Amino acid sequence: MGKQDILASSCRTESVSAERVGSPIPGAVADLADGFKSGRWASHIEPVPIPSKHEVVALIEQAQRILFPGFFSPEILRPESLEYHLGQQLSLFYENLASQISSAIRHDCFRHNQACTLCSERSYEIAAALVDSLAAIRNLLETDIEATLTGDPAAANSDEVIFSYPGLFATMVYRLAHRLHQLQVPLIPRIMSEQAYHRTAIDINPEATIGSHFFIDHGSGVVVGATTTIGNRVRLYQGVTLGALSLPRDAGARLRDVKRHPTIEDDVIVYANATILGGETVVGARSIIGGNVWLTESVGPDTRVMLEQPRLVYIGREEGGR
């Protein structure tokens, strides 16, 4: 028997076996559809639009081109074309933002059985309010760039910070998302913060309040909870958590509007992997929190909180490297 005969025989056998097993698709479709239609599982099977994550990410990129002109655009930007560039980018941003806000409001109204709230008109009003805020947001971002240059000797210039510092990107997204949260836009601010986390591993809740000259060095693993308050000229290093104390099972509903995260006053430095927890915890101005510190109680201004130097154990060589 030749190779072709063997293969043909094998293929016929496999075909018969597949027919004997039968298709699992109809049963799986019925089970999944039943779960979604019954309301037992979260889904969006509704006759209204929902914000597009792809479009929200595109909005972040559009905002970046507006807030940092010339850095993230493919064409060369000259002084005489600046107004044209900004006008073009802002027009696209305004329309796209209004569209996504409209979807978010309609989805929220339908999900919670609310009366009509003139979604289209409201969406343009909110989009206009954010556009009006862009200059103020950009001014805050300039202070964040200044803080980065002041706090990191490795930062050569502002171009390097804008292009390559994850902390600045996460802060930019936070400042945009925070403004949308202030304007009571549902869903979109959290989609934005998730995108920043996806790119930088920095998780800043849009509800948090953060002052000027904010600097996150390195960044990976930083967590800033929803009710955190951060003052001016605060510096955080990688792995810092500003979080909540252990919460009961029903905390999601019962504590949603309660302050659960700490307050960090002006000019505080929090070093790598420090954890500061609790809504009543206040770190006083100009204090320094050392690396790996676990803090659940307030400290006054001008305080240093450090761990004792651990005892190192050397195996296979003498102390001092000899």
Sequence and secondary structure as in RCSB ss.txt:
>XXXX:A:sequence
MGKQDILASSCRTESVSAERVGSPIPGAVADLADGFKSGRWASHIEPVPIPSKHEVVALIEQAQRILFPGFFSPE
ILRPESLEYHLGQQLSLFYENLASQISSAIRHDCFRHNQACTLCSERSYEIAAALVDSLAAIRNLLETDIEATLT
GDPAAANSDEVIFSYPGLFATMVYRLAHRLHQLQVPLIPRIMSEQAYHRTAIDINPEATIGSHFFIDHGSGVVVG
ATTTIGNRVRLYQGVTLGALSLPRDAGARLRDVKRHPTIEDDVIVYANATILGGETVVGARSIIGGNVWLTESVG
PDTRVMLEQPRLVYIGREEGGR
>XXXX:A:secstr
  HHHHHHHHHHHHHHHHHHH  SHHHHHHHHHHHHHHTSS    SSS    HHHHHHHHHHHHHHHSTTTS SS
   GGGHHHHHHHHHHHHHHHHHHHHHHHHHHHHHHTT     HHHHHHHHHHHHHHHHHHHHHHHHHHHHHHHH
H TT   HHHHHHH HHHHHHHHHHHHHHHHHTT  SHHHHHHHHHHHHHS EE TT EE SS EESS TT EE 
TT EE SS EE TT EEE     TTHHHHTTTS  S EE TT EE TT EEE TT EE TT EE TT EE S B 
TT EE          SS TT  
